[in-house]
Amino acid sequence: MFRRKTFREIVAAIVLLALAAMACGPIGGGEGGPSITITAPPSGTVVQIGEEVQIVSTAAADKGIARVELLVNGQVVRTDTPPEGNPTTFSISQPWTPIVEGEVTISVVAYDTEGEASEPATITLRVEAAAALITPTPVEDVTGPGGCTLNASFVADVTVPDNTEFAPGESFVKTWRIRNSGTCDWGPGFKLVFIGGDAMDGPASVDVPPTAAGSTVDVSVNLTAPNTPGTYRGDWRMQSDQGLLFGTKVFVQIVVPEPTEEPTEEPTEEATPTPPTNLQANVQPDGTVQFTWEDATGEAEYQYEFAFTPGSGSPVASSSSLPADTTSWSPGVLGCGGNGSFTIIALAGDGSEIGRLTVNFNTPACPPTEQTWSHPIRILNSRRIYYLRLTGPGEIRVRAEWTDPGISLALIINGPGQVGYYARSDGTSPLEVAYTVTPADFAAGDTWRISIANFDGTRVEGTVEITYPSGSSTTPFVGSFVAQDGYGSATNLVVLNGPGEIAAEATWSGLPATLALIINGPGQVGYYARNDGTSPLSVNYTVTDADFAHGDTWRVSFTAFSTPDVEGNITLTYP
């Protein structure tokens, strides 16, 4: 009441509806370069000088959106970038305020991360002089208790703008926003009272919440549209706790339209039912899944069947009906590393099946979790020791070959379950040893060790092959070794679940005081990281995707380059 709705309010509603529609699913651009469309306002809209206009657009690019430019009559007036990263779809509302009358051309252009520009999306707007607002006649103040003044002024129709149409007998809630424009605070007992016109089955009065002077308050009344067509108006006014009427009167005005005759529908020949087509599963990086399909014809309803098994956790399944003309359904966010299926079935009015479609899908892989492995460690002269972390019971098998066939070595398998060794083999090259770890053995601990011992002291170089329950996709482990007097090394075999940081920290006592911590991987001959020093000593390396592609079994070695007798502890973290 008192004024027309402004273009700003209409466009705000359009913007909200457009953004809500866009939230239902991504809007993809074409293959290749970026694309963009203007979703609001419609071309040909009339706007007013000095009133801000929101230009709402949606851009898409396979390589990610870098920025969106707003142009007025070919001149760039605004550039906006996505708030986070470079998404493949980006919706943006760009404000512009016209300052001169006439027709203007509005364009938007999207740029991807490689600088390629989209074709411009263009609309025309008609700019007119602002319409004058109807200003209500001020109402004189009423003197309240203690000499303060009572007054009230209309601010806005929160609901039910003037001449809103309602069906006969339809209930509605009218809400006004009213300002306490006097100097008296409104406390308990203040009311908005009906003073004339059409009551529309409303109450005689409604309580007004306490409102400080200068503040606004929303006041609502429950009303019902009359049963007879026509235009109806009811007048209301503020009343103090002493019964004094004051302030500007507010009113509600509605229209009950004349009934329209329903056109007589000519009987039409029923179309032949056809099944749904083009069923797709759209999986987002966060695990949100939405299924879409092209509508069947002649269906009375749909039935769907859904099943999903997450990477960890229990499988889920559901089935239910969907209304006719439905073309999408979403189970929401699903767990990572899972797989599932979705079937949509179109049913005729008699319950018979028109057709069905099934699609299988997978959710994004789960990110690797950090593993921690801490255990005692020893470095002994003329020995190469391998520390293994078992994933369960099973066979440990070791085979070693070396260059000098006349030298005897010992292959020894030790575990946490007993003081002595579990298996040992002494002899010349090639040499093998094996032991089957039982569930009882494994219950004692998952850290086992393989020793290649050279009791002769002569330098020996060779290769070792170790097979064990490791969880690795590239078993067995194959590596080189050196065993000689004045040298010793302890190597931890770590099996990575994916790229990420390997970090190791060692503390020890014994000689020598200076040792080396070395990280080796399957991707290169030399080490990836090394640190020499005294206790405590640490080293780290971040495994990239390219590094991990070479293999998942990496080595962290604790090495002495002079006669060692070292005992300590090592802690490793890795993906």
C-alpha positions in Angstrom: 0.0 0.0 0.0 0.9 3.7 -0.5 3.5 2.9 -3.3 4.2 0.6 -6.2 6.6 -2.3 -5.9 10.0 -1.2 -7.3 12.0 -2.9 -10.0 14.6 -3.7 -7.3 12.1 -5.9 -5.4 10.9 -7.7 -8.6 14.5 -8.4 -9.7 15.4 -9.6 -6.3 12.7 -12.2 -6.5 13.8 -13.2 -9.9 17.4 -13.5 -8.7 16.4 -15.7 -5.8 14.3 -17.9 -8.0 17.2 -18.2 -10.5 19.8 -19.0 -7.9 17.4 -21.6 -6.4 17.0 -23.2 -9.8 20.7 -23.3 -10.4 21.3 -24.9 -7.0 19.4 -28.0 -8.3 22.3 -29.1 -10.4 25.3 -27.9 -12.4 24.8 -26.2 -15.7 27.6 -27.3 -18.0 29.1 -25.4 -20.8 29.8 -26.9 -24.2 32.9 -28.9 -24.9 36.1 -26.8 -25.4 35.9 -23.1 -24.6 33.8 -21.3 -21.9 30.2 -20.3 -22.3 27.8 -18.0 -20.4 24.1 -17.2 -20.3 22.1 -14.3 -18.6 19.3 -15.7 -16.5 17.9 -12.3 -15.2 16.6 -9.8 -15.9 14.8 -10.7 -19.1 15.7 -8.8 -22.3 13.4 -5.8 -22.8 12.9 -5.1 -19.1 12.2 -1.5 -18.1 14.4 -0.1 -15.3 14.6 3.2 -13.5 17.4 5.8 -13.3 19.3 5.5 -10.0 17.8 2.1 -9.1 20.4 -0.8 -8.9 19.9 -3.7 -11.4 21.3 -7.2 -10.7 22.6 -8.9 -13.8 22.5 -12.6 -13.0 24.5 -15.0 -15.2 25.9 -18.5 -15.2 29.2 -19.4 -16.8 30.7 -22.8 -17.6 34.2 -23.9 -18.7 35.9 -27.3 -18.7 39.2 -25.6 -17.7 37.7 -23.6 -14.9 36.2 -20.1 -14.7 38.8 -17.3 -14.1 36.6 -14.2 -14.3 33.3 -12.8 -15.6 33.2 -9.3 -17.2 30.0 -7.1 -17.3 29.8 -4.7 -20.3 27.4 -1.8 -20.8 27.2 -0.6 -24.5 30.4 -2.5 -25.1 32.4 -0.9 -22.2 33.6 -3.1 -19.3 32.1 -1.7 -16.1 32.8 -4.6 -13.7 34.9 -7.8 -13.4 34.3 -10.5 -10.9 36.2 -13.7 -10.0 35.0 -16.8 -8.2 35.4 -16.5 -4.5 37.2 -19.9 -4.2 39.4 -21.5 -6.9 38.3 -21.9 -10.5 35.1 -23.9 -10.6 33.8 -25.4 -13.9 30.5 -23.7 -13.3 30.0 -20.3 -11.7 26.8 -18.3 -11.0 27.2 -14.5 -10.3 25.0 -11.5 -9.7 26.7 -8.3 -10.9 25.1 -5.0 -9.8 24.8 -2.0 -12.2 23.0 1.4 -11.7 21.7 3.3 -14.8 22.2 7.0 -14.8 20.7 8.1 -18.1 17.5 7.4 -20.0 17.3 5.3 -23.2 18.0 1.8 -24.4 21.2 0.1 -23.3 22.9 -3.1 -24.3 24.1 -5.3 -21.4 26.7 -8.1 -22.1 28.6 -10.6 -20.0 31.7 -12.5 -21.1 33.4 -15.5 -19.3 37.1 -16.2 -19.4 38.7 -19.6 -18.5 42.0 -20.2 -16.7 43.9 -20.2 -20.1 42.4 -16.7 -21.1 40.0 -18.0 -23.6 36.8 -15.9 -23.8 33.2 -17.0 -24.3 30.8 -15.6 -26.8 29.1 -12.7 -25.1 25.6 -13.2 -23.8 23.5 -10.0 -24.4 20.2 -8.4 -23.4 18.7 -4.9 -23.9 17.2 -2.8 -21.1 15.0 0.3 -21.3 16.1 3.0 -18.8 13.3 5.4 -17.8 13.0 8.3 -15.2 12.1 7.1 -11.7 8.4 7.2 -10.9 7.3 9.4 -8.1 6.3 7.6 -4.9 3.0 8.3 -3.2 3.8 9.9 0.1 1.2 9.3 2.9 -0.1 12.4 4.7 1.6 12.8 8.1 -0.6 12.3 11.1 -0.4 14.5 14.1 1.1 13.2 17.3 -1.1 12.1 20.3 0.1 13.0 23.8 0.8 10.0 25.9 1.6 9.4 29.6 4.3 11.7 31.0 4.1 14.1 28.1 5.7 11.7 25.5 4.1 11.5 22.1 2.2 8.6 20.5 2.5 8.2 16.7 2.9 5.4 14.2 3.8 5.4 10.5 3.5 2.8 7.8 6.8 1.3 6.5 5.9 -1.6 4.2 3.5 -4.3 3.2 5.4 -7.4 4.3 2.8 -9.7 2.8 -0.3 -9.3 0.6 0.4 -6.3 -1.6 -2.6 -4.2 -2.6 -5.1 -5.9 -4.9 -3.7 -9.4 -4.4 -6.1 -11.9 -5.7 -7.6 -14.7 -3.4 -10.1 -17.4 -4.1 -13.4 -17.2 -2.3 -13.1 -18.3 1.3 -9.3 -18.5 1.1 -7.4 -17.8 4.3 -4.4 -15.5 4.3 -2.1 -13.6 6.7 -1.7 -9.9 6.2 1.5 -8.4 7.7 2.4 -4.7 8.0 5.7 -3.2 9.0 5.0 -0.2 11.3 7.4 2.3 12.8 7.0 3.8 16.3 7.5 7.4 15.1 6.6 8.9 18.4 8.6 9.3 21.6 6.6 6.9 23.8 7.8 3.3 23.9 5.0 0.8 23.2 4.6 -1.7 26.0 2.1 -4.4 27.0 -1.5 -3.5 26.0 -0.8 -1.8 22.7 -2.9 -3.2 19.9 -3.6 -2.8 16.2 -7.4 -2.5 16.0 -9.9 -2.8 13.2 -11.6 0.6 12.6 -13.6 0.2 9.4 -14.2 -1.3 6.0 -14.4 -5.0 5.4 -13.5 -7.1 8.4 -12.8 -10.3 6.3 -13.5 -12.5 9.3 -10.6 -10.9 11.2 -10.4 -10.2 14.9 -11.3 -6.9 16.5 -7.7 -6.3 17.5 -4.3 -8.0 17.7 -1.6 -7.5 20.3 1.5 -5.5 19.2 4.9 -6.7 20.6 6.7 -4.1 22.8 8.5 -1.6 20.5 10.9 1.1 21.4 10.5 4.6 20.1 12.1 4.9 16.6 12.0 1.1 16.0 9.9 -1.0 13.6 7.6 -3.9 14.3 5.9 -6.5 12.0 2.2 -6.9 12.9 0.1 -9.8 11.4 -3.7 -10.4 11.2 -5.3 -13.7 10.1 -8.0 -13.0 7.5 -10.3 -14.8 5.1 -11.4 -13.7 1.6 -15.1 -13.1 1.3 -17.1 -15.6 -0.8 -18.5 -13.0 -3.3 -16.3 -11.6 -6.1 -15.2 -8.0 -5.6 -12.6 -5.6 -4.2 -12.4 -5.5 -0.3 -10.6 -3.2 2.0 -10.2 -3.1 5.8 -8.7 -0.2 7.8 -6.7 -0.7 11.0 -5.0 1.7 13.4 -2.8 1.6 16.5 -4.4 1.9 20.0 -2.5 2.6 23.2 -2.9 0.7 26.5 -5.1 3.6 27.6 -7.4 3.1 24.6 -6.1 6.1 22.6 -6.1 5.7 18.8 -3.0 7.2 17.1 -0.9 7.2 14.1 -1.4 6.6 10.4 -4.1 4.0 9.6 -3.0 1.0 7.6 -5.2 -1.0 5.3 -5.5 -4.3 3.5 -7.0 -4.4 0.1 -7.7 -7.7 -1.8 -9.6 -8.8 -4.9 -11.8 -11.9 -5.2 -12.0 -12.4 -8.9 -15.0 -13.4 -10.9 -15.0 -17.2 -11.6 -13.8 -18.1 -15.1 -15.5 -20.8 -17.1 -13.3 -23.8 -17.7 -12.9 -24.4 -21.4 -14.4 -27.6 -22.6 -11.7 -30.0 -23.5 -12.1 -32.0 -26.6 -11.2 -35.6 -26.1 -7.7 -36.3 -27.4 -6.3 -39.6 -28.6 -4.0 -41.0 -25.9 -0.4 -41.1 -26.9 1.4 -44.5 -27.0 3.5 -44.8 -23.8 7.2 -44.7 -24.2 9.9 -45.6 -21.6 12.4 -43.1 -20.0 15.7 -42.5 -21.7 19.2 -41.2 -21.1 19.6 -42.2 -17.4 22.8 -40.6 -16.0 24.5 -40.6 -12.6 26.1 -37.2 -11.9 28.7 -37.6 -9.1 30.3 -34.5 -7.5 33.8 -34.4 -5.8 32.1 -34.2 -2.4 30.2 -37.5 -3.0 26.8 -35.8 -3.9 25.1 -38.0 -6.4 22.1 -37.0 -8.6 20.4 -39.2 -11.1 18.7 -37.6 -14.2 16.7 -39.0 -17.1 14.5 -37.9 -19.9 10.8 -38.3 -19.1 8.7 -41.2 -20.2 5.3 -40.6 -21.8 2.0 -42.0 -20.6 3.4 -42.9 -17.1 1.2 -42.7 -14.0 4.2 -42.9 -11.7 7.8 -44.0 -11.4 9.4 -46.6 -9.1 13.1 -46.5 -8.3 15.5 -49.0 -6.8 18.7 -47.8 -5.2 21.7 -49.7 -3.8 25.1 -48.5 -2.5 28.1 -50.0 -0.8 30.5 -47.4 0.7 34.3 -47.9 0.9 33.8 -48.5 4.6 30.6 -49.2 6.4 27.4 -51.1 5.7 25.6 -51.3 2.4 22.3 -49.4 2.0 19.4 -50.0 -0.3 16.0 -48.3 -0.8 13.0 -48.3 -3.2 10.0 -46.0 -3.5 7.7 -44.3 -5.9 8.1 -40.9 -7.6 5.4 -38.8 -9.2 4.8 -38.8 -12.9 6.9 -36.3 -14.9 9.8 -36.6 -12.4 13.2 -36.4 -14.2 15.7 -36.5 -11.3 16.3 -38.0 -7.9 19.2 -37.7 -5.4 20.2 -39.8 -2.4 22.4 -36.9 -1.2 26.0 -37.2 -0.2 27.4 -40.8 -0.2 30.5 -42.2 1.3 33.8 -42.2 -0.5 35.3 -45.2 -2.3 31.9 -46.8 -2.9 29.9 -48.2 -5.8 26.2 -48.7 -6.4 23.4 -48.8 -8.9 20.1 -46.9 -9.6 17.1 -48.2 -11.6 14.2 -46.1 -12.7 10.9 -47.8 -13.7 8.0 -46.1 -15.5 4.6 -47.6 -14.6 1.3 -47.2 -16.4 -2.0 -46.4 -14.7 -2.8 -50.1 -14.4 0.5 -50.9 -12.8 2.1 -52.4 -15.9 5.7 -51.6 -16.6 6.4 -49.2 -19.5 10.1 -49.5 -19.3 13.2 -49.3 -17.0 16.8 -48.1 -17.1 19.7 -48.9 -14.8 23.0 -47.0 -14.3 26.0 -48.1 -12.2 28.2 -45.5 -10.5 31.2 -45.0 -8.2 31.9 -42.4 -5.6 35.3 -40.6 -5.4 38.2 -42.6 -3.8 38.7 -42.0 -0.1 41.8 -39.9 0.7 44.6 -41.8 2.3 44.8 -41.7 6.1 48.1 -41.2 7.9 49.8 -44.3 9.3 52.1 -44.2 12.3 54.7 -46.9 13.0 57.0 -46.8 16.1 59.3 -49.6 17.2 62.8 -50.3 18.7 65.6 -50.5 16.2 69.2 -51.9 16.2 72.2 -51.5 13.9 74.8 -54.3 14.2 78.1 -54.7 12.5 78.1 -56.6 9.2 74.3 -56.9 9.1 71.6 -55.6 6.9 68.3 -55.7 8.9 64.8 -55.2 7.2 61.9 -54.2 9.5 58.5 -55.4 8.2 55.1 -54.3 9.2 52.7 -57.2 8.7 49.0 -56.7 7.9 48.0 -60.1 9.1 49.1 -63.7 9.5 50.8 -65.4 6.5 54.1 -66.5 5.0 57.3 -64.6 5.2 59.7 -65.8 2.5 63.2 -64.4 1.8 65.6 -65.2 -1.0 69.1 -63.6 -1.3 71.8 -63.9 -3.9 75.3 -62.3 -3.8 78.3 -62.0 -6.1 80.9 -64.1 -4.2 79.6 -67.8 -4.1 82.3 -68.8 -1.7 81.1 -66.6 1.2 78.4 -67.9 3.6 75.7 -65.7 5.0 72.8 -66.2 7.4 69.2 -65.3 6.7 67.3 -64.9 10.0 63.5 -64.2 10.7 62.7 -62.6 14.1 59.4 -61.5 15.5 58.0 -60.1 18.7 56.6 -63.4 20.0 59.8 -65.0 21.2 63.4 -64.1 22.2 65.2 -66.3 19.6 64.6 -66.4 15.9 61.6 -68.0 14.2 63.6 -69.3 11.2 67.2 -69.3 10.1 69.2 -70.5 7.1 73.0 -70.4 6.7 74.8 -71.1 3.4 76.2 -69.8 0.2 74.4 -68.0 -2.6 71.5 -68.4 -3.4 70.0 -68.8 0.0 66.3 -68.9 1.2 64.4 -68.9 4.4 60.7 -68.9 5.2 58.3 -68.9 8.1 54.5 -68.9 8.3 53.2 -66.4 10.8 50.2 -67.9 12.7 47.4 -65.8 14.2 48.9 -66.4 17.6 52.3 -65.1 16.3 50.6 -62.0 14.8 48.7 -61.3 18.0 52.1 -60.7 19.7 52.9 -57.8 17.3 53.0 -56.7 13.7 56.7 -55.6 13.5 59.0 -58.4 12.3 62.5 -58.3 11.0 64.8 -60.0 8.5 68.5 -60.1 9.1 71.2 -60.7 6.5 74.3 -61.5 8.6 77.9 -61.7 7.4 80.0 -63.3 10.1 83.0 -63.4 7.9 83.3 -59.6 7.6 84.3 -59.6 4.0 82.3 -57.2 1.8 79.3 -58.8 0.2 77.0 -57.2 -2.3 73.8 -58.8 -3.5 70.0 -58.6 -4.0 67.2 -59.7 -1.7 63.6 -60.6 -2.4 61.1 -60.4 0.5 57.5 -61.6 0.3 55.2 -61.0 3.3 51.6 -60.0 4.2 52.2 -56.3 3.5 49.1 -55.0 1.7 51.3 -53.8 -1.2 50.0 -54.0 -4.7 53.6 -54.5 -6.0 54.9 -57.5 -3.9 57.4 -59.0 -3.5 59.9 -56.3 -2.4 63.2 -56.5 -4.3 66.3 -54.5 -3.2 70.1 -54.5 -3.0 72.1 -55.0 0.1 75.7 -54.7 1.4 77.1 -56.6 4.4 80.6 -56.1 5.5 82.8 -55.3 8.6 82.6 -51.6 9.6 79.1 -51.1 8.2 75.5 -51.8 9.3 72.0 -50.7 8.3 68.4 -51.1 9.4 65.8 -50.6 6.7 62.0 -50.0 7.4 59.8 -51.1 4.5 56.7 -48.8 4.5 53.7 -49.5 2.2 52.0 -46.2 1.2 48.3 -45.9 0.5 48.8 -42.9 -1.7 50.8 -39.7 -2.1 51.7 -37.7 0.9 54.5 -37.0 3.4 56.9 -39.7 4.8 58.5 -38.5 8.0 60.9 -40.4 10.3 62.5 -39.5 13.7 65.1 -41.7 15.4 66.7 -41.6 18.8 69.6 -43.9 19.9 72.5 -44.6 22.1 75.7 -46.4 21.3 78.4 -45.9 18.6 78.9 -44.3 16.2 77.3 -41.1 17.5 76.7 -39.9 13.9 74.2 -41.9 11.7 72.2 -41.3 8.6 68.5 -41.4 8.0 67.7 -42.0 4.3 64.4 -42.2 2.4 64.5 -44.3 -0.8 61.7 -45.1 -3.2 61.1 -47.2 -6.4 61.2 -44.2 -8.7 65.0 -43.5 -8.8 68.3 -45.1 -8.1 69.6 -42.6 -5.4 67.8 -41.4 -2.3 64.9 -39.0 -2.2 66.0 -37.5 1.1 68.9 -37.9 3.6 69.9 -36.4 6.9 73.2 -37.2 8.8 73.6 -36.3 12.5 73.5 -37.2 16.1 70.5 -38.3 18.2 67.7 -37.2 17.8 67.6 -37.2 14.0 64.8 -36.7 11.6 64.1 -36.7 7.8 61.1 -36.2 5.6 59.9 -36.3 2.0 56.6 -35.5 0.3 55.7 -38.3 -2.2 54.0 -36.8 -5.3 51.5 -38.5 -7.5 54.3 -39.1 -10.1 56.5 -40.7 -7.3 53.7 -42.9 -6.1 53.0 -44.1 -9.7 56.4 -46.0 -9.6 55.3 -48.2 -6.6 53.9 -48.2 -3.1 56.7 -49.8 -1.1 59.3 -47.3 0.1 62.4 -47.6 2.4 63.5 -45.6 5.4 67.1 -46.7 6.3 69.0 -46.1 9.5 72.7 -46.5 8.6 76.1 -46.5 10.2 79.3 -46.1 8.0 81.7 -47.2 10.8 81.6 -50.3 13.1 78.2 -49.9 14.8 76.5 -51.1 17.9 73.4 -49.0 18.2 70.1 -49.4 20.0 67.2 -46.9 19.7 63.7 -46.2 18.6 62.3 -44.9 15.3 58.9 -43.4 14.6 57.5 -43.2 11.1 54.4 -41.5 9.7 53.3 -42.0 6.1 50.2 -41.9 4.0 
